[in-house]
Structures are given as structure tokens and as C-alpha cells.
Amino acid sequence: MKKAIMNWSGGKDSALALYYALHTEQWDVLSLLTTVNKQHQRVSMHGVRADLLTEQARQLGLPLHQLLLPGEVSMETYNARMFGTLQAFRQQGVTHSIFGDIFLEDLRQYRETQLRRAGLTGVFPIWQRSSTELIHAFVDLGFRAVLVCVNEKQLGQEFVGRELDLDLLKDLPKTVDPCGENGEYHTFVYDGPLFAQPIPIEKGEVVRRTYAPSGGSDCHTDQTDSVWDTGFWYQDLRLTHQEVSIH
């Protein structure tokens, strides 16, 4: 078995990719790798709390490496820090990096270019599979997830916080990819066939934030700034009985 890391967002695509990768019995997955906003302690773009990420790793029985990034980071800085992280894994014998991408060719090319610099090879277990088939497989396998972020240009506020199930699939506009592969929505997986136990979660606030289209990795809260033109609705989640604020 070849040593690999799993690029883990905490959402449905990475969960499915990990599931299929493990079932090939080709990969010895040494660690999950996730980028986290250092200031807010949340998963970049998904907005999920880092402690929920840690709990996912615990239930999956895998180590977790958090690549901590500042709120606003240039692509140059991001690439440099990711390169250093990958080099460290390479020194541990890791040769492959697994992703949950489905069909964004430019993103795959970007990833493969960065991996080659670090001496690693990309693995894409769900590449070019039907989005509709993947959603059905996700549900049929017993995975459970909640929509934690939706792009308001494609989905209304009423979708955030919903369970990712076949009823949701029926309600999605035809312009929205069933897997949200174009950034329409992001999810948090709290149960499934890879989990030792379900993660007990409860819903907190729903907030609207705007996002930097220029390459920054964090959300920006000033909705009046005309530079920030893409709004997102976020459903805050927390471990049950954990009393914390989204702000």
C-alpha cells in the first residue's frame, strides 16, 4: 500500500473520496490535511469550527494536520505554506495526495502542478463521476451531512442548515450542480460508514458574510464594501452542549 494524505474539507466530496480510496485497499492514509483560518479557528470557506473538524478525525480514526492560515492570504503565501507542509509529509514517505474533486479541470491542473513541485502525485477517486449518482451514493451508503454554507447567487438562505438528502436534491434549482461542485454549497459530514460514532451537533446562528474573490481564504464581514460582491449564508454548528458564539 502506498502512503497518502487526504485533503479533507469535512464535507461530502472529501468523505466520498476517502471512502472509495480506502475501499481500493491501495492507500495507507497517514493523515487528513485541512486548511484552517488561524484567527477564527474555522475551516477555510466552509466556516466549520475547528473542534468539529477534530471530532471528525477522531471518529474516522485518522490523524489530523491543520494548516493554519491568516484571514487574508495571497496565493503566493498559500502555495509556499502548502509546499512546506507537503514536503514534511514527503519526508515521512508520503507519495500521494487524495482529493474529492469531481470535474473542475483547472482546479485539478493547479493541484497537480503544486504536487509535482513537492514530489507527490494526485489521486482523484470520484473524478468525472455523475454528480447525481454521487449524491445518491452518499445517501445510500449512510453518510449524513448538513449544508453549512450556500452561495446566495445560486441558493437562497432557506437552504443553509438543511440535511443533505434526496429531498434536498429534488428542491435544488436545475442550474445548481447536485454536488455543489461549482461552489453553490458546502457541507459538514457528521455520520457515515467510516465513522465510529455519529458526531452530536446542534445548530447555532445563521449569518451572512461576503467573500473575497481576489484569492483571500477568509470571509469578510463588511457587507457595504463594494469590493466584496459575493454573499454567503453560513449555518453555525457546534458540538452538543458547547456554548460558544459565531462572532
Helices and strands as residue ranges (DSSP letters): E 2-7, H 12-23, E 27-37, E 42-43, H 50-60, E 64-69, H 75-91, E 96-98, H 105-118, E 121-123, H 131-140, E 144-151, G 157-159, H 166-171, E 185-191, E 201-211, E 219-220, E 230-239
